[in-house]
Amino acid sequence: MRSRAVARAAAGAGAAARLATLLLVSLFVPGCGDEEGVRRRGQGKPAATRPAASEWVAIGGGRWRVRLAVTEPQWRQGLAGVQALEEDEGMLFIFQAPAVRQFWMRGCLIPLDVAFIDSRRRVVAIHTMPVASGGGAPPTYSSVVAALYALEVPAGDLGRMGVRVGDVASFSSGIEAITKGQVGP
């Protein structure tokens, strides 16, 4: 009888630990963006805007007009809530320093490809991220190694354009101006 009570108590403790882990994950990983910056709360979400025609990223055979995410609130927001992207449209996350990045699709309404790019502008990881289902914490997608940038585009675009790990990205002059003074070329 006593061993059954101990077993039930242990099972309850395991469920509580799983719930606590889930709650912690939900605090530290944002939707459609990077976990950096989520550590500081209280900043408002910027409105999603269409990319300026003059800002672009080119990799492999593709070139995308991009929205820029350069601040913590923009990193948290990412493309969450965006209902559609054109085939040549995306978002470039520009971080302050290279680090291993973790993205997930919380709050995203459309599937996306992500290319993580290091400080030398080389693609270091590529993932296709489906829209997250409603149950539990969505999967995370990692850069595996330090990345300074992340490019999100409509799912399938990177493959269609022949983008591969090791390819080098080029940026429009406006993006180049923003990235001056950061680690890298």
GROMACS elastic network, one bead per residue, 0.5 to 0.9 nm:
[ bonds ]
;  ai    aj funct       b0    kb
    1     4     6  0.53244   500
    1     5     6  0.66217   500
    1     6     6  0.89186   500
    2     5     6  0.52393   500
    2     6     6  0.63650   500
    2     7     6  0.87171   500
    3     6     6  0.50227   500
    3     7     6  0.60791   500
    3     8     6  0.86038   500
    4     8     6  0.61431   500
    4     9     6  0.85648   500
    5     8     6  0.51080   500
    5     9     6  0.61497   500
    5    10     6  0.85823   500
    6     9     6  0.50895   500
    6    10     6  0.61326   500
    6    11     6  0.86080   500
    7    10     6  0.50800   500
    7    11     6  0.61559   500
    7    12     6  0.86299   500
    8    11     6  0.50622   500
    8    12     6  0.61927   500
    8    13     6  0.86217   500
    9    12     6  0.50765   500
    9    13     6  0.61888   500
    9    14     6  0.86887   500
   10    13     6  0.50153   500
   10    14     6  0.62104   500
   10    15     6  0.87391   500
   11    14     6  0.51006   500
   11    15     6  0.63688   500
   11    16     6  0.86952   500
   12    15     6  0.51754   500
   12    16     6  0.62172   500
   12    17     6  0.86340   500
   13    16     6  0.50209   500
   13    17     6  0.61272   500
   13    18     6  0.86769   500
   14    17     6  0.50553   500
   14    18     6  0.62634   500
   14    19     6  0.86806   500
   15    18     6  0.51120   500
   15    19     6  0.62247   500
   15    20     6  0.86279   500
   16    19     6  0.50859   500
   16    20     6  0.61244   500
   16    21     6  0.85910   500
   17    20     6  0.50629   500
   17    21     6  0.61511   500
   17    22     6  0.86303   500
   18    21     6  0.50974   500
   18    22     6  0.62144   500
   18    23     6  0.86900   500
   19    22     6  0.50745   500
   19    23     6  0.62227   500
   19    24     6  0.86708   500
   20    23     6  0.51179   500
   20    24     6  0.62181   500
   20    25     6  0.86550   500
   21    24     6  0.51217   500
   21    25     6  0.61727   500
   21    26     6  0.86505   500
   22    25     6  0.51355   500
   22    26     6  0.62428   500
   22    27     6  0.88195   500
   22   136     6  0.79190   500
   22   137     6  0.69894   500
   23    26     6  0.51500   500
   23    27     6  0.64913   500
   24    27     6  0.51924   500
   24    28     6  0.65315   500
   24    29     6  0.88638   500
   25    28     6  0.53585   500
   25    29     6  0.60765   500
   25   137     6  0.76399   500
   26    29     6  0.58615   500
   26    30     6  0.75891   500
   26   137     6  0.73292   500
   27    30     6  0.77608   500
   27    38     6  0.74843   500
   27    39     6  0.80828   500
   28    35     6  0.60780   500
   28    36     6  0.82798   500
   28    37     6  0.88470   500
   28    38     6  0.57811   500
   28    39     6  0.64424   500
   29    33     6  0.82356   500
   29    34     6  0.70503   500
   29    36     6  0.81865   500
   29    38     6  0.68700   500
   29    76     6  0.85213   500
   29   102     6  0.78053   500
   29   103     6  0.74698   500
   29   104     6  0.72964   500
   29   106     6  0.86136   500
   29   140     6  0.86604   500
   30    33     6  0.58807   500
   30    34     6  0.62732   500
   30    35     6  0.56134   500
   30    36     6  0.86443   500
   30    37     6  0.89619   500
   30    38     6  0.66582   500
   30    75     6  0.83437   500
   30    76     6  0.54010   500
   30    77     6  0.74654   500
   30    78     6  0.86587   500
   30   103     6  0.74892   500
   30   104     6  0.69650   500
   30   105     6  0.81352   500
   30   106     6  0.66967   500
   30   107     6  0.86264   500
   31    34     6  0.77574   500
   31    35     6  0.86276   500
   31    76     6  0.65815   500
   31    77     6  0.66503   500
   31    78     6  0.71056   500
   31    79     6  0.80775   500
   31    80     6  0.60792   500
   31   103     6  0.75166   500
   31   104     6  0.57752   500
   31   105     6  0.51747   500
   31   107     6  0.52660   500
   31   108     6  0.67134   500
   32    75     6  0.84604   500
   32    76     6  0.74829   500
   32    77     6  0.68862   500
   32    78     6  0.51938   500
   32    79     6  0.56158   500
   32    80     6  0.54187   500
   32   103     6  0.63614   500
   32   104     6  0.54193   500
   32   106     6  0.58603   500
   32   107     6  0.66964   500
   32   108     6  0.58150   500
   32   112     6  0.89320   500
   32   152     6  0.89251   500
   33    36     6  0.88477   500
   33    74     6  0.84949   500
   33    75     6  0.55209   500
   33    76     6  0.55050   500
   33    77     6  0.65434   500
   33    79     6  0.73680   500
   33    80     6  0.80570   500
   33    93     6  0.82162   500
   33   102     6  0.79634   500
   33   103     6  0.51811   500
   33   104     6  0.64496   500
   33   105     6  0.75051   500
   33   106     6  0.85958   500
   34    37     6  0.77311   500
   34    38     6  0.81645   500
   34    75     6  0.58782   500
   34    76     6  0.63237   500
   34    77     6  0.89776   500
   34    78     6  0.80089   500
   34    93     6  0.85109   500
   34   101     6  0.63053   500
   34   102     6  0.56728   500
   34   104     6  0.75924   500
   34   150     6  0.89712   500
   35    38     6  0.56422   500
   35    39     6  0.78252   500
   35    75     6  0.80094   500
   35    76     6  0.71720   500
   35   101     6  0.72299   500
   35   102     6  0.61256   500
   35   103     6  0.67549   500
   35   104     6  0.87459   500
   36    39     6  0.67723   500
   36    40     6  0.88521   500
   36    72     6  0.73675   500
   36    75     6  0.76559   500
   36    76     6  0.79753   500
   36    95     6  0.88604   500
   36   101     6  0.78426   500
   36   102     6  0.85196   500
   37    40     6  0.57256   500
   37    41     6  0.79843   500
   37    71     6  0.83342   500
   37    73     6  0.73120   500
   37    75     6  0.71625   500
   37    76     6  0.68841   500
   38    41     6  0.62751   500
   38    72     6  0.74377   500
   38    73     6  0.82747   500
   38    75     6  0.85896   500
   38    76     6  0.65016   500
   40    43     6  0.79517   500
   40    72     6  0.84237   500
   41    44     6  0.88260   500
   41    73     6  0.89981   500
   43    72     6  0.82378   500
   43    73     6  0.61998   500
   44    73     6  0.64427   500
   45    48     6  0.89142   500
   45    73     6  0.54952   500
   45    74     6  0.68038   500
   45    76     6  0.78434   500
   45    77     6  0.62327   500
   46    49     6  0.88425   500
   46    73     6  0.65983   500
   46    74     6  0.61274   500
   46    77     6  0.72551   500
   47    74     6  0.87171   500
   47    77     6  0.86602   500
   48    67     6  0.82692   500
   48    74     6  0.87719   500
   48    77     6  0.83283   500
   48    78     6  0.82348   500
   48    79     6  0.73727   500
   48    80     6  0.87321   500
   48    81     6  0.84623   500
   48    82     6  0.74107   500
   49    52     6  0.87809   500
   49    67     6  0.70410   500
   50    53     6  0.88085   500
   50    66     6  0.80457   500
   50    67     6  0.64309   500
   50    89     6  0.86553   500
   51    54     6  0.82538   500
   51    55     6  0.70857   500
   51    56     6  0.86546   500
   51    65     6  0.60487   500
   51    66     6  0.50040   500
   51    68     6  0.75823   500
   51    89     6  0.74957   500
   51    90     6  0.79041   500
   51    91     6  0.80457   500
   52    55     6  0.56341   500
   52    56     6  0.84242   500
   52    65     6  0.70574   500
   52    66     6  0.70994   500
   52    67     6  0.70553   500
   53    56     6  0.75093   500
   53    65     6  0.60557   500
   53    66     6  0.80312   500
   54    65     6  0.73833   500
   54    66     6  0.88200   500
   54   172     6  0.71782   500
   54   173     6  0.85529   500
   54   174     6  0.76188   500
   55    64     6  0.84575   500
   55    65     6  0.57795   500
   55    66     6  0.59114   500
   55    67     6  0.77094   500
   55    68     6  0.84881   500
   55   171     6  0.77257   500
   55   172     6  0.54761   500
   55   173     6  0.76503   500
   55   174     6  0.62158   500
   55   175     6  0.66430   500
   56    63     6  0.66642   500
   56    64     6  0.53568   500
   56    66     6  0.53911   500
   56    67     6  0.86012   500
   56    89     6  0.87398   500
   56    90     6  0.88899   500
   56    92     6  0.87851   500
   56   170     6  0.84580   500
   56   171     6  0.59518   500
   56   172     6  0.52545   500
   56   173     6  0.87694   500
   56   174     6  0.86413   500
   56   175     6  0.78060   500
   57    62     6  0.82713   500
   57    63     6  0.56231   500
   57    64     6  0.53964   500
   57    65     6  0.67200   500
   57    66     6  0.69843   500
   57    90     6  0.89443   500
   57    92     6  0.79192   500
   57   151     6  0.82409   500
   57   169     6  0.67448   500
   57   170     6  0.58015   500
   57   172     6  0.64900   500
   57   175     6  0.86037   500
   58    61     6  0.75058   500
   58    62     6  0.55721   500
   58    64     6  0.63859   500
   58   168     6  0.85842   500
   58   169     6  0.56099   500
   58   170     6  0.52371   500
   58   171     6  0.64837   500
   58   172     6  0.85324   500
   59    62     6  0.54830   500
   59    63     6  0.65033   500
   59    64     6  0.87852   500
   59   123     6  0.86396   500
   59   158     6  0.86039   500
   59   161     6  0.81565   500
   59   162     6  0.86031   500
   59   163     6  0.62683   500
   59   164     6  0.87539   500
   59   167     6  0.66718   500
   59   168     6  0.62527   500
   59   170     6  0.66310   500
   60    63     6  0.82763   500
   60   158     6  0.84297   500
   60   161     6  0.62491   500
   60   162     6  0.57654   500
   60   164     6  0.74072   500
   60   167     6  0.64620   500
   60   168     6  0.76430   500
   60   169     6  0.77595   500
   61   158     6  0.89003   500
   61   160     6  0.84843   500
   61   162     6  0.61513   500
   61   163     6  0.70406   500
   62    88     6  0.80208   500
   62   157     6  0.80483   500
   62   158     6  0.75358   500
   62   160     6  0.84029   500
   62   161     6  0.51041   500
   62   162     6  0.78366   500
   62   163     6  0.76465   500
   63    88     6  0.66343   500
   63    89     6  0.85302   500
   63   161     6  0.87440   500
   64    87     6  0.80180   500
   64    89     6  0.50112   500
   64    90     6  0.61500   500
   64    91     6  0.86039   500
   64   153     6  0.78569   500
   65    88     6  0.60587   500
   65    90     6  0.62502   500
   65    91     6  0.80226   500
   66    88     6  0.85165   500
   66    89     6  0.57455   500
   66    92     6  0.60196   500
   66   151     6  0.85181   500
   66   152     6  0.88811   500
   66   153     6  0.87983   500
   67    89     6  0.80427   500
   67    90     6  0.63116   500
   67    92     6  0.62420   500
   67    93     6  0.85954   500
   68    74     6  0.81125   500
   68    90     6  0.88351   500
   68    91     6  0.57236   500
   68    92     6  0.51021   500
   68    93     6  0.61244   500
   68    94     6  0.73394   500
   68   175     6  0.85454   500
   69    72     6  0.80839   500
   69    73     6  0.83460   500
   69    75     6  0.55510   500
   69    76     6  0.89244   500
   69    77     6  0.86218   500
   69    78     6  0.69313   500
   69    91     6  0.70472   500
   69    92     6  0.61172   500
   69    94     6  0.61257   500
   69    95     6  0.83376   500
   70    73     6  0.85360   500
   70    74     6  0.63760   500
   70    75     6  0.68460   500
   70    92     6  0.84234   500
   70    93     6  0.61663   500
   70    94     6  0.51170   500
   70    95     6  0.63940   500
   70    96     6  0.82096   500
   70   178     6  0.88595   500
   71    74     6  0.51903   500
   71    75     6  0.61400   500
   71    76     6  0.86936   500
   71    93     6  0.88612   500
   71    94     6  0.82351   500
   71    95     6  0.79510   500
   71    96     6  0.89672   500
   72    75     6  0.50221   500
   72    76     6  0.62194   500
   72    77     6  0.86245   500
   72    95     6  0.88918   500
   73    76     6  0.51586   500
   73    77     6  0.61686   500
   73    78     6  0.85389   500
   74    77     6  0.50757   500
   74    78     6  0.58410   500
   74    93     6  0.84100   500
   75    78     6  0.52860   500
   75    93     6  0.67080   500
   75    94     6  0.85732   500
   75    95     6  0.85486   500
   76    80     6  0.86884   500
   77    80     6  0.57649   500
   77    81     6  0.85204   500
   77   107     6  0.88441   500
   78    81     6  0.88183   500
   78    82     6  0.89873   500
   78    91     6  0.75972   500
   78    93     6  0.80669   500
   78   108     6  0.87654   500
   78   152     6  0.89512   500
   79    82     6  0.54717   500
   79    83     6  0.88399   500
   79    90     6  0.87521   500
   79    91     6  0.74678   500
   79   107     6  0.82918   500
   79   108     6  0.64416   500
   79   109     6  0.85546   500
   79   110     6  0.88747   500
   79   152     6  0.83844   500
   80    83     6  0.86302   500
   80   105     6  0.77452   500
   80   106     6  0.72143   500
   80   109     6  0.69217   500
   80   110     6  0.88194   500
   81   107     6  0.60359   500
   81   108     6  0.56346   500
   81   109     6  0.60573   500
   81   110     6  0.87230   500
   82    85     6  0.76813   500
   82   107     6  0.89608   500
   82   108     6  0.69222   500
   82   109     6  0.64362   500
   82   110     6  0.74694   500
   83   108     6  0.82238   500
   83   109     6  0.58179   500
   83   110     6  0.64575   500
   84   109     6  0.81111   500
   84   110     6  0.67481   500
   84   154     6  0.85547   500
   85    88     6  0.79457   500
   85    89     6  0.58562   500
   85    90     6  0.69962   500
   85   110     6  0.84152   500
   85   153     6  0.77953   500
   85   154     6  0.65131   500
   86    89     6  0.51036   500
   86    90     6  0.80227   500
   86   153     6  0.88875   500
   86   154     6  0.76428   500
   87    90     6  0.83219   500
   87   153     6  0.77846   500
   87   154     6  0.64469   500
   87   157     6  0.70977   500
   88   153     6  0.78738   500
   88   154     6  0.83646   500
   88   157     6  0.83582   500
   89   152     6  0.88260   500
   89   153     6  0.63685   500
   89   154     6  0.75983   500
   90   151     6  0.69527   500
   90   152     6  0.54187   500
   90   154     6  0.70789   500
   91   150     6  0.81059   500
   91   151     6  0.57542   500
   91   152     6  0.52042   500
   91   153     6  0.67047   500
   92   149     6  0.68227   500
   92   150     6  0.57399   500
   92   152     6  0.65006   500
   92   153     6  0.89253   500
   93   148     6  0.82327   500
   93   149     6  0.53615   500
   93   150     6  0.50308   500
   93   151     6  0.63604   500
   93   152     6  0.81792   500
   94    97     6  0.88575   500
   94   148     6  0.63952   500
   94   150     6  0.70288   500
   94   178     6  0.87223   500
   94   179     6  0.77256   500
   95    98     6  0.71372   500
   95    99     6  0.87530   500
   95   147     6  0.84108   500
   95   148     6  0.54055   500
   95   149     6  0.61156   500
   95   150     6  0.85837   500
   95   182     6  0.89340   500
   96   148     6  0.72068   500
   96   179     6  0.88306   500
   96   182     6  0.68214   500
   96   183     6  0.83222   500
   97   119     6  0.84759   500
   97   146     6  0.88826   500
   97   147     6  0.81312   500
   97   148     6  0.59294   500
   97   182     6  0.71603   500
   97   183     6  0.67457   500
   98   101     6  0.86666   500
   98   118     6  0.70012   500
   98   119     6  0.66917   500
   98   145     6  0.89430   500
   98   146     6  0.51388   500
   98   149     6  0.80744   500
   98   183     6  0.76337   500
   99   118     6  0.89218   500
   99   143     6  0.86207   500
   99   145     6  0.72184   500
   99   147     6  0.54164   500
   99   148     6  0.67712   500
  100   142     6  0.70768   500
  100   143     6  0.56671   500
  100   144     6  0.59224   500
  100   145     6  0.52164   500
  100   147     6  0.59400   500
  100   148     6  0.87187   500
  101   116     6  0.81008   500
  101   141     6  0.81252   500
  101   142     6  0.56215   500
  101   143     6  0.52690   500
  101   144     6  0.73888   500
  101   145     6  0.79534   500
  101   146     6  0.70867   500
  101   147     6  0.66008   500
  101   148     6  0.86746   500
  101   150     6  0.86262   500
  102   140     6  0.60372   500
  102   141     6  0.55197   500
  102   143     6  0.66725   500
  102   144     6  0.85431   500
  103   114     6  0.88334   500
  103   139     6  0.86045   500
  103   140     6  0.54590   500
  103   141     6  0.51340   500
  103   142     6  0.64764   500
  103   143     6  0.86022   500
  104   108     6  0.88374   500
  104   129     6  0.77384   500
  104   132     6  0.82897   500
  104   138     6  0.65029   500
  104   139     6  0.61891   500
  104   141     6  0.61210   500
  104   142     6  0.89388   500
  105   108     6  0.52815   500
  105   109     6  0.83834   500
  105   110     6  0.89524   500
  105   111     6  0.82807   500
  105   112     6  0.86149   500
  105   129     6  0.69983   500
  105   130     6  0.75072   500
  105   131     6  0.61791   500
  105   132     6  0.57045   500
  105   138     6  0.66870   500
  105   139     6  0.77951   500
  105   140     6  0.78260   500
  106   109     6  0.87476   500
  106   131     6  0.80698   500
  106   132     6  0.64040   500
  106   137     6  0.82627   500
  106   138     6  0.66969   500
  107   131     6  0.85723   500
  107   132     6  0.80513   500
  108   111     6  0.75294   500
  108   112     6  0.88125   500
  108   131     6  0.62838   500
  108   132     6  0.74779   500
  109   131     6  0.61877   500
  109   132     6  0.84158   500
  110   130     6  0.74669   500
  110   131     6  0.58458   500
  110   154     6  0.76779   500
  110   155     6  0.81526   500
  111   128     6  0.75206   500
  111   129     6  0.57135   500
  111   131     6  0.50271   500
  111   132     6  0.86528   500
  111   153     6  0.88133   500
  111   154     6  0.64644   500
  111   155     6  0.53017   500
  111   156     6  0.88838   500
  112   127     6  0.84039   500
  112   128     6  0.59212   500
  112   129     6  0.51921   500
  112   130     6  0.65394   500
  112   131     6  0.79399   500
  112   152     6  0.62509   500
  112   153     6  0.55934   500
  112   156     6  0.76541   500
  112   157     6  0.86168   500
  113   126     6  0.71983   500
  113   127     6  0.56569   500
  113   129     6  0.58621   500
  113   130     6  0.85626   500
  113   151     6  0.80110   500
  113   152     6  0.55870   500
  113   153     6  0.53342   500
  113   154     6  0.58761   500
  113   156     6  0.65370   500
  113   157     6  0.70457   500
  113   158     6  0.66434   500
  113   159     6  0.88558   500
  114   125     6  0.81040   500
  114   126     6  0.56452   500
  114   127     6  0.53642   500
  114   128     6  0.64311   500
  114   129     6  0.74449   500
  114   141     6  0.86371   500
  114   150     6  0.65407   500
  114   151     6  0.54517   500
  114   153     6  0.65487   500
  114   154     6  0.87565   500
  114   155     6  0.83381   500
  114   158     6  0.81541   500
  115   123     6  0.62860   500
  115   124     6  0.74450   500
  115   125     6  0.58119   500
  115   127     6  0.67243   500
  115   143     6  0.82749   500
  115   149     6  0.83640   500
  115   150     6  0.56101   500
  115   151     6  0.51686   500
  115   152     6  0.66765   500
  115   153     6  0.86093   500
  115   158     6  0.79833   500
  115   163     6  0.86816   500
  115   164     6  0.89503   500
  115   165     6  0.84030   500
  116   122     6  0.83735   500
  116   123     6  0.57087   500
  116   124     6  0.56650   500
  116   125     6  0.52243   500
  116   126     6  0.63623   500
  116   127     6  0.87008   500
  116   142     6  0.83824   500
  116   143     6  0.56478   500
  116   146     6  0.87726   500
  116   147     6  0.59438   500
  116   148     6  0.77856   500
  116   149     6  0.59955   500
  116   151     6  0.65045   500
  116   152     6  0.88635   500
  117   120     6  0.78420   500
  117   121     6  0.54991   500
  117   122     6  0.53236   500
  117   124     6  0.56015   500
  117   125     6  0.73997   500
  117   143     6  0.82295   500
  117   146     6  0.84197   500
  117   147     6  0.52622   500
  117   148     6  0.61289   500
  117   150     6  0.57829   500
  117   151     6  0.77343   500
  117   168     6  0.83602   500
  117   169     6  0.77520   500
  118   121     6  0.51976   500
  118   122     6  0.54746   500
  118   123     6  0.65082   500
  118   124     6  0.64786   500
  118   145     6  0.82337   500
  118   146     6  0.63138   500
  118   148     6  0.50645   500
  118   149     6  0.64164   500
  118   150     6  0.86622   500
  118   184     6  0.82466   500
  119   122     6  0.74047   500
  119   146     6  0.82632   500
  119   147     6  0.65645   500
  119   148     6  0.53765   500
  119   149     6  0.76452   500
  119   182     6  0.84362   500
  119   183     6  0.60445   500
  119   185     6  0.72790   500
  120   123     6  0.89284   500
  120   148     6  0.88293   500
  120   168     6  0.79780   500
  120   169     6  0.88961   500
  120   183     6  0.85016   500
  120   184     6  0.53275   500
  120   185     6  0.61420   500
  121   124     6  0.89483   500
  121   147     6  0.89767   500
  121   148     6  0.83152   500
  121   149     6  0.80763   500
  121   167     6  0.82794   500
  121   168     6  0.54226   500
  121   169     6  0.53227   500
  121   170     6  0.73421   500
  121   184     6  0.77446   500
  121   185     6  0.80896   500
  122   165     6  0.74796   500
  122   166     6  0.54203   500
  122   167     6  0.55611   500
  122   169     6  0.63224   500
  123   126     6  0.75311   500
  123   147     6  0.87024   500
  123   163     6  0.84895   500
  123   164     6  0.71354   500
  123   166     6  0.51189   500
  123   167     6  0.54790   500
  123   168     6  0.62591   500
  123   169     6  0.72571   500
  124   143     6  0.67162   500
  124   144     6  0.79369   500
  124   145     6  0.71186   500
  124   146     6  0.83833   500
  124   147     6  0.74680   500
  124   164     6  0.87548   500
  124   165     6  0.53503   500
  124   166     6  0.62851   500
  124   167     6  0.84504   500
  125   142     6  0.77291   500
  125   143     6  0.54164   500
  125   144     6  0.72136   500
  125   145     6  0.82692   500
  125   164     6  0.83824   500
  125   165     6  0.58640   500
  125   166     6  0.86089   500
  126   141     6  0.88946   500
  126   142     6  0.89033   500
  126   143     6  0.78408   500
  126   158     6  0.82727   500
  126   163     6  0.86342   500
  126   164     6  0.75728   500
  126   165     6  0.68690   500
  127   141     6  0.68122   500
  127   142     6  0.84049   500
  127   143     6  0.89932   500
  128   141     6  0.87674   500
  128   155     6  0.60421   500
  128   156     6  0.73104   500
  128   158     6  0.88291   500
  129   132     6  0.82591   500
  129   139     6  0.88286   500
  129   140     6  0.88439   500
  129   141     6  0.76697   500
  129   155     6  0.72205   500
  130   133     6  0.87698   500
  130   155     6  0.78203   500
  131   138     6  0.89481   500
  132   135     6  0.83944   500
  132   137     6  0.85393   500
  132   138     6  0.56241   500
  132   139     6  0.78328   500
  133   136     6  0.80704   500
  133   137     6  0.88875   500
  133   138     6  0.71848   500
  134   137     6  0.84014   500
  134   138     6  0.83073   500
  135   138     6  0.78511   500
  137   140     6  0.89059   500
  141   144     6  0.87470   500
  142   145     6  0.81761   500
  143   146     6  0.67516   500
  143   147     6  0.64774   500
  143   150     6  0.87591   500
  144   147     6  0.85322   500
  147   150     6  0.73560   500
  148   183     6  0.82158   500
  148   184     6  0.87168   500
  152   155     6  0.86330   500
  153   156     6  0.83215   500
  153   157     6  0.65739   500
  153   158     6  0.75954   500
  154   157     6  0.57673   500
  154   158     6  0.82765   500
  155   158     6  0.75159   500
  155   159     6  0.86620   500
  156   159     6  0.54580   500
  156   160     6  0.61582   500
  156   161     6  0.86781   500
  157   160     6  0.50811   500
  157   161     6  0.61007   500
  157   162     6  0.85898   500
  157   163     6  0.86395   500
  158   161     6  0.52261   500
  158   162     6  0.62230   500
  158   163     6  0.51614   500
  158   164     6  0.79658   500
  159   162     6  0.50587   500
  159   163     6  0.59371   500
  159   164     6  0.79249   500
  160   163     6  0.77722   500
  163   166     6  0.88019   500
  163   167     6  0.67004   500
  164   167     6  0.56997   500
  165   168     6  0.87345   500
  170   176     6  0.89687   500
  171   174     6  0.79545   500
  171   175     6  0.59166   500
  171   176     6  0.62173   500
  172   175     6  0.54137   500
  172   176     6  0.62716   500
  172   177     6  0.88055   500
  173   177     6  0.61557   500
  173   178     6  0.87284   500
  174   177     6  0.51732   500
  174   178     6  0.65334   500
  174   179     6  0.88699   500
  175   178     6  0.50693   500
  175   179     6  0.62455   500
  175   180     6  0.87417   500
  176   179     6  0.51736   500
  176   180     6  0.62433   500
  177   180     6  0.54005   500
  177   181     6  0.89301   500
  178   181     6  0.83465   500
  178   182     6  0.87172   500
  179   182     6  0.55694   500
  179   183     6  0.84069   500
  179   184     6  0.86978   500
  180   183     6  0.83965   500
  180   184     6  0.87183   500
  180   185     6  0.84987   500
  181   184     6  0.84133   500
  182   185     6  0.84268   500
